[in-house]
Amino acid sequence: MSLLTSAESDACVRFRSGGKEGHVESLFIKLNLSEARALWLKLTFLKERGQRGQEFVEAWAIAFNLGGTERTSRMALKETWPAAEASYDTQRFRVEVGSVQWLHGRVRGQLGQVDGSEHISWDLEFDTSATGFRHIPYNWMYQGSIPKSKATSPQVNTRFSGQVSVNGHSTSIDRAPGMLGHNWGSQHAESWVWAHCNMWEDADDVVFEGVTSKVKFGPLSVPLLTVLHLQIDGESFDLNGIWRAFRIKSLPFRLSWRFEAATSDLAIEGRFSGAVDRFVGITYTDPTAAPIHCLNSKIADGLIRIRRKTSTGWLDWKAIHSVQTAALEIGDRTTNHGVKMVL
């Protein structure tokens, strides 16, 4: 077997059956076709805590305005299997369960029934880069139990081609911008906001990903920890050092997120938001069986302003906008967010 790239290694499944420790893990894909049209796919491994904790694999799909009718403007589906029915590798990127198959460079599958009931199917190939974005900068933090939740983006900027069908309405995909993400741990973060965009109104070469979250280090909950990743004009900026992550100004509020961050020569300000009707509410479960509401939009708006320091001082460099092509996901353990929960 050939050696894995670091990106494929970061995508490999961490789930192991058995034991008393709980485990939750997600592999997810999002891609944007055009304004307000997007697809989100996800595979989840869940092991409940305890020696007899049940083990599941779940496949999720949300189609945003891909069905051709008002009834399917936001369609969300999920199927669940015992983990024993899934086939997967831990040394290369491969997961198969039911009719769903995820491989390095290709995903295909179907959820729902084709006999007139709601269904979503997909057959997509995607470009693979050798390296992605690691949210945590230190390798040791990926190996141990601290922090309890870990994340990477093995393909932070890729292109998808193939077919997606929603209730028989087929859409051809040709080089649609998207990403592949992966997170795992003994529990979900206490709360989080995640944003990603690589489809902008006024730029073709900009990639942004950011997340702000409350996580636990051992028994302690810490203040908001924020990491940012920016690719622009051939340069890459990772603002994910452990101390910098606590110093980034992060202001999540309802269905929006504002942030400000700076290095010695770069300053970033951003805002991502969406109206209630652009979100789909789905419920995740911790290994403790505690529920978390995930407010999911892949058709949010985004704005990023960037300044650079020069010999004459700080100068405005870029201002880029996203109109209904940004991912915005909010993890909330409360119920006052106003988004309808559908799964």
N, C-alpha and C positions, 0 to 999 in steps of 0.2 A: 504494500500500500504506500502511495506517495505521501510525502510529508504534507501536513495541513498548513495552509496559510494561517496567520494569526486571526484573520477575519473568520475563516471557517471554524477554527478552534473556539472562538468566542461564541459561535452560534450553536455549538454542540450541546446536547441535552445534559443537564446535571442531575436529573431525577434518578434516584436509586430506590428500588422497592424494598420494603421491610424496615425494621427499626422502629424506635419510638418517637424520633424527632419528626415534627411536621415539616412539610416542604410545599412551596408554591412556586411555579415557574411558568413564564409566558414567552412564547415566540410570536412576534406579530409583524405584519406587513401593512403598509399603507401606500396607496398610489393615487395620484390626481390626474384626471383626464383633461379637465378644463374647468372653468369657473363653476362651482357648485356641483361637480360630478367627481365622485371619488369612491374608492373601495378600501375596506379595512378587513383584514383576516387575522385570526389569532388561534394559536394552540396553547392550551393550559394543562399543566400537570399539577395535580393537587393530592397531597397526602395529609390526612387528618392526623393530629397528634395522638400518641398513645400506641401501645403495642398492637392493638387491634384496629388502629385507625384505617378507615377505608381509603382506597387509592383510585383516582379518576383521571381520565383524559377528556378534555373538552375542546371542541372546535367551534369557533365563532365566525360570523361574517356579517358585516353591515355594508349595504349598498346605498350610497347617497346619490339619488337622482339618476340611477342607471336603469330603472325598470320601464321607462317610457310612459308611465301613467301616474296620476296623482296618488293612487293607492300604494304604489311602490316607491314613492319619493324617498322614504326612509325605511328600508326593510332590514330587520335584524333577525338572525337565526342562530341557534346553538344546538349542538348535539353532544351527548355525554356517553362515555363508555367506561367500563372498568379498565384500569390501567393495564391489566394483564392482556387485554385485547390489542394493545398498541405494540407495534414493532418499531424499535428505534436503536440508533447507535450512539455511543458516547465518545467514539473516536473519529467520527466524521458526521457531517450534518445530514441526517436522514430521520424522518418520522413518518410512519404510516399507521393510520387508524381509520376503520370504516372505508369510505371511498376517498379519504383525504391523504395526499402524499406531498411531503415537503422534502426537497432535495437541494443541494448546493447549486443554485442557478435555475431551479424550476419548482413551481408549486402547482398542484392541480387538485381538484376535488369537487364535491357537491354536498350541500346541506339542504334538507327538505326533500319533498317528493315532486316528481315531474308530472304527476297525473292530474294537474290542475291546482294542487295546493301550492303554497308559497315555496319557492326554491331559489337558490343561488348556486351557480356552478362557475368554475374558473379553470383555465389552463394557461399558465403564464410562465414565460422564461424571463430571467433577469440577469443583468450584468453582475459579475462578481469582482470586487476589488480585493487586493491582498490584505489590506489593513482597514480597520474601521475606527470608530471613536469609543474610547473607554471612559465611562463616566467617572470612575475612580482611578486616580493616577498611579496607585501603588499595587504591585502584583500581590503582595502579602494580604491585602484586604479582600482579594478575590478567593484566597485559599482558606481563610479561617472563618470563624463564626461572627466576626465583627467587621462591618455592620451586618445587620440581619437581612438587609435587602441589597442586592447588587444588580448592576445594569451595564450593558454594553449596547452599541449600535454597530453590529458587524458590517452592515452595508448602510452607511449613513446617507449615501447619495448614489442611487442606482436608477436603471431604466427598465421598464417592464413592457413586454410585447406578448400578444396572444389574444384570447377571447374571454369575455365574461358574459354570462347569461343570467338574467333575472326574470323569473316567470316566463321563460321562453323568448324574452326580448334580448337579442344578442348584441354585444358591443365589441367591436374590434379595437384592440389596444396596440398602439405603435409608439414605442419609446416614451411611455408615460413616466414622468419622474416620481420616484418613491423611495422607500427605505425598508430595511429589515432591522428589527430591534429584538433584544433578549434581556429578560431580567429573571432573577431567581433569589430564593432565600427561605428562611424559616417563617417569614410572614411578609405581608405587604407593608409598605410604608404606612405610617400613621395617617398621613394625608399627602397629596402631591398635586402639582400642576406640571404638565408636560406639553411642550410645543415643538413643532418641526415644520419646516417649509423649505422646499427647493423648486417652487414654481411661483415666480414673482411677476408683477406687472411691468417692472422697469429694469429687470436684470435677468440674465440667463445663466450666470455662473456663480450664484450665491446659494450657499447651503447654511441653514441655521437649525440648531437643535438646542433646547434648553430644558432643564427640569429643576423645580424647587420642591423640596419635600421635608417632612418631619420624619426622621428615622430614629430607631433605637440603637444606642451603643451599649450593649449589655442590658441592664434593667432601666437605663436612663433614656428619656426622650430629650433630644437636643433641639435648639432653635432651628429655624429654616436653614437648610443646606441647599445651595444653588450652584449648578454647574452649567456652563455655556460652551457651545462649539460653533465656530463660524469659519466658513470657507468663502473667500472672496478674492477675485483677481489673482488666482493661483496661489494665494497664501492661506494658511490654516492657523487659527487661533483657538487654543484650548484653555478655557478659564475654569480649571477643575482641581487646582491645588487645594489641599484640605483646609488651610487657613483662609485662602481667598474665597472658598465656597461659603464660609460663614460671613464674609464681609460684603458680598454682593447684596445690593439693596433689592429686595424682592417684595412685591406688593400684590399678592393674589386677592381678588375681591369678586365674589359671586362667579360670574362666567367670564372673567377677564383676568389678565396677568400683566403687570408692569414690572420692569426691572431696570436697574442701572448698574453698570460694572465698568471698571477701568484697570488698565495696566499702566506701566510707565509711559507708554506711547500710543495707547489705543483706548478710546472710550466708546461704550455701547449703551444706547437706550432703546428699549423696545416695549411694544404693547401688542398683545394678542387678545382677541375677544370675539364673541359671537352671540347672536340673538338666541333666545330659548329654542325657537323652532329649528335651529341648525344642529341641535344636540340630540343624541339618542342615549337614554339612560339604561345602563345594564348593571347587574349586581354581581360583584366578585365575592368570593368567600375565603377567609383566612383558614389556615390549618386548625385554628381554634373554633371554627364554624361561625366566627363573627362576620357579619356582612359589611361590605364597603360599596357605596354607590360610585360607579364610574360614569361620569358625564362625558360623552364621547362625541367630538365633532372632527370631521376631516375637511370641513368647508368653512372654517373660521377666517377672520381677517387678521392681517399682521402688518406691523410697521416697525422698521428698525432704522435708527439713525446712528451713524458712526462718525467719530472725529479722530483725527490723528494729530500727534504732537510733532511739530516741525521746529526748525531753528528759530522761527519767529513766533512760536506759540501754538495753541490749539486751533486747528482749522476743520471746518465741516468737510467731510470726505464723501459720504454716501448717505442717501435716504432711499429706502426701498419699501415697496408696498405689496401686500398680498390681498387680493379680493376673493374671498371664498375658496382659497386653495391651501389654507394652512391647517395643520393638525393642532387641536387643542383638547387636551384630556385632563379632567379634574377628578381626583379621588377624594371623596367626601364621606365621612361617617355620620353626617347629619342628614336630615330629610327636608331642609327648608330651602333647597336650591331651585325649586320650581320646574325641574325637568321631569318629564314623564318617564317612569321606569317601564321598559318593555320586556326585559328578560331578567 
